[in-house]
């Protein structure tokens, strides 16, 4: 989040948004188990597998992404930011 926003609005404002997000969302710790599960799954993208197993471990309701086609729909509902906003606002 910070990496993308920093390029558009600058580091100080981007960090303010990160702080706000940390007040709204819980951050799931990554551990050996999550990395091993992700490494053993036939995902196209290792980072997407990490996100999926992190979400499952955290008992998340869904995964929010701008690229829903990259994720398997077998585990959790996959929503775009707009879909998430429309459902949970």
C-alpha positions as CSV (number, residue, x, y, z in Angstrom):
1,X,0.0,0.0,0.0
2,X,2.7,2.4,1.0
3,X,4.9,1.6,-2.0
4,X,2.1,2.4,-4.5
5,X,0.7,5.5,-2.7
6,X,4.2,7.0,-2.1
7,X,4.7,7.4,-5.8
8,X,1.3,9.2,-6.2
9,X,1.0,11.3,-3.1
10,X,4.4,11.4,-1.4
11,X,5.8,9.5,1.6
12,X,4.3,11.6,4.4
13,X,0.7,11.4,3.2
14,X,1.1,7.7,2.3
15,X,2.3,6.9,5.8
16,X,-0.7,8.7,7.2
17,X,-2.9,6.4,5.1
18,X,-0.9,3.3,6.3
19,X,-1.5,4.4,9.9
20,X,-5.2,4.8,9.2
21,X,-5.4,1.3,7.6
22,X,-3.6,-0.1,10.7
23,X,-6.4,1.3,12.8
24,X,-9.0,-0.3,10.7
25,X,-7.5,-3.7,9.7
26,X,-5.7,-6.4,11.6
27,X,-2.3,-7.4,10.3
28,X,-1.8,-11.2,10.1
29,X,1.7,-12.5,11.1
30,X,3.5,-14.6,8.5
31,X,5.1,-17.7,9.7
32,X,6.9,-20.8,8.5
33,X,3.6,-22.8,8.1
34,X,2.1,-20.2,5.8
35,X,5.2,-20.0,3.6
36,X,5.4,-23.8,3.3
37,X,1.8,-24.1,2.4
38,X,2.1,-21.4,-0.2
39,X,5.3,-23.0,-1.6
40,X,3.5,-26.3,-2.0
41,X,0.4,-25.0,-3.8
42,X,0.2,-24.8,-7.6
43,X,-0.6,-21.1,-7.7
44,X,0.7,-19.0,-10.6
45,X,2.0,-16.4,-8.1
46,X,3.7,-17.3,-4.8
47,X,2.6,-14.0,-3.2
48,X,-1.0,-14.7,-4.0
49,X,-0.7,-18.1,-2.3
50,X,0.8,-16.4,0.7
51,X,-2.1,-14.0,0.8
52,X,-4.6,-16.8,0.5
53,X,-3.1,-18.9,3.3
54,X,-2.7,-15.8,5.5
55,X,-6.4,-15.0,5.0
56,X,-7.4,-18.6,5.8
57,X,-5.2,-18.6,8.9
58,X,-6.8,-15.3,10.1
59,X,-10.3,-16.6,9.4
60,X,-10.9,-13.7,7.0
61,X,-14.3,-13.3,5.4
62,X,-12.8,-12.6,2.0
63,X,-9.8,-11.5,0.0
64,X,-9.9,-8.0,-1.6
65,X,-7.9,-7.5,-4.7
66,X,-7.8,-5.6,-8.0
67,X,-7.0,-8.8,-9.8
68,X,-9.6,-11.4,-8.7
69,X,-8.8,-13.7,-11.6
70,X,-5.4,-14.5,-10.0
71,X,-7.0,-16.2,-7.0
72,X,-8.7,-19.5,-6.6
73,X,-12.4,-19.1,-5.6
74,X,-12.4,-22.4,-3.8
75,X,-11.1,-21.1,-0.5
76,X,-12.7,-17.7,0.2
77,X,-14.8,-15.1,-1.6
78,X,-12.7,-12.9,-3.8
79,X,-13.9,-9.3,-4.1
80,X,-12.7,-6.2,-5.9
81,X,-12.3,-3.1,-3.8
82,X,-15.6,-1.8,-5.2
83,X,-17.4,-5.0,-4.4
84,X,-16.0,-4.9,-0.9
85,X,-17.1,-1.3,-0.4
86,X,-20.6,-2.0,-1.7
87,X,-21.0,-4.9,0.7
88,X,-19.3,-3.7,3.9
89,X,-19.7,0.1,4.0
